[in-house]
């Protein structure tokens, strides 16, 4: 169904003829812009020790720059700029003390709801890059305020980055929605784990179609714990590697 909607490039399967990397590395991306590595403030790293373990593993996978993005979701993770910056400073110090060769910054993954609408009016948001801000919303139901929230962000001078659009199940049967988001000026961020099938075959299929259509802008790990990094390591030595390595993601500009 989806291949008929999107079409298929004649050379799409050529990537499967390329050699599989022998060493697990994502140095081709250089930077990650979606993760949960700050300790104890959301559903990612539980403590500083775990943060250091995860970040050391990210460096071993070839990443040199990370913009980590704790949730700002008032009902579950009521983070503020201050809680994020305090946790960031703690981890940055630990990175130096543990000789981990990474540049770590922090932004946020904002959940679009009524609280976010008010926050947008009250104070500056934490961007991934320049004026680009990562946002998410319900996986199951399209929020009635979505269009207004995106418009308000742009009116305030921000460019929305839609986190993991392939995971919003209500878009799966209306593929034009992805193009609409792009036409509204939004950027789309793919979760690497989606390509691996971590979230199921439907999500994997949509991610591959969006990738083939050139609709993605950023690639993020959305890593929360060691299991996620294990999947990323396995992907780097599989044929899935070429699906990501050959795509012109914008991640490299975060290394500047």
PyMOL commands that set and color helices and strands:
alter all, ss='L'
color gray80, all
select helices_A, chain A and resi 2-6+12-17+48-60+81-97+114-122+146-155+165-167+169-171+176-183+192-195+201-213+226-235+240-245+251-255
alter helices_A, ss='H'
color red, helices_A
select strands_A, chain A and resi 31-32+65-68+71-72+103-106+109-111+132-136+159-163+187-191+218-220
alter strands_A, ss='S'
color yellow, strands_A
deselect
rebuild
show_as cartoon
